[in-house]
Amino acid sequence: MTSEPPAAQNARMPVIFRTIALLLISDIFMTFAWYAHLRNLAHRPWLIAQTPAGVAGYAYACRWKERR
């Protein structure tokens, strides 16, 4: 008989299994969130294209002085 509480005995899942489970849950959530996002922006395709381009342009502009 062990002196640990039942919650501590159940928390002994190996780290690799916890990592894989969290990654799978995260991937499923982000997939549904992405497709819901695209469905809501279907009538504005220019916004879908401009947002990443704007972020990339801003990152490029911030690093312009570093390359000189």
C-alpha positions in Angstrom: 0.0 0.0 0.0 1.4 3.4 -1.0 1.2 6.6 1.1 0.6 8.8 -2.0 -2.9 10.3 -2.6 -4.9 8.9 -5.5 -4.4 12.0 -7.6 -0.6 11.6 -7.4 -0.8 8.0 -8.5 -2.8 8.9 -11.6 -0.4 11.7 -12.5 2.3 9.3 -13.4 1.7 9.4 -17.2 5.1 9.6 -18.9 6.1 13.0 -20.3 6.2 11.8 -23.9 2.5 10.7 -23.8 1.5 14.0 -22.1 3.4 15.9 -24.8 1.8 13.9 -27.6 -1.7 14.3 -26.1 -1.3 18.1 -25.7 0.0 18.5 -29.3 -2.9 16.5 -30.7 -5.5 18.5 -28.7 -3.8 21.7 -29.8 -3.7 20.7 -33.4 -7.4 19.7 -33.5 -8.4 23.0 -31.8 -6.3 25.1 -34.1 -7.7 23.3 -37.2 -11.3 24.1 -36.2 -10.4 27.6 -35.3 -8.6 28.2 -38.6 -11.5 26.9 -40.8 -14.0 28.9 -38.7 -11.9 32.0 -39.2 -11.8 31.4 -43.0 -15.6 30.9 -43.2 -16.2 34.2 -41.4 -13.9 36.0 -43.8 -15.0 34.3 -47.0 -16.6 37.5 -48.3 -13.3 39.5 -47.8 -10.5 37.5 -49.4 -8.3 40.6 -49.7 -8.1 40.8 -45.9 -7.0 37.2 -45.7 -4.1 38.0 -48.1 -3.2 41.4 -46.8 -2.8 40.5 -43.1 0.1 38.1 -43.4 1.7 40.3 -46.1 1.4 43.3 -43.7 3.0 41.3 -40.8 5.9 40.2 -43.1 6.4 43.7 -44.4 6.5 45.1 -40.9 9.1 42.4 -39.9 11.2 43.2 -43.0 11.1 46.9 -42.2 12.1 46.4 -38.6 15.2 44.4 -39.7 16.2 46.8 -42.5 18.8 48.6 -40.3 20.2 45.4 -39.0 21.4 44.3 -42.5 23.2 47.6 -43.2 
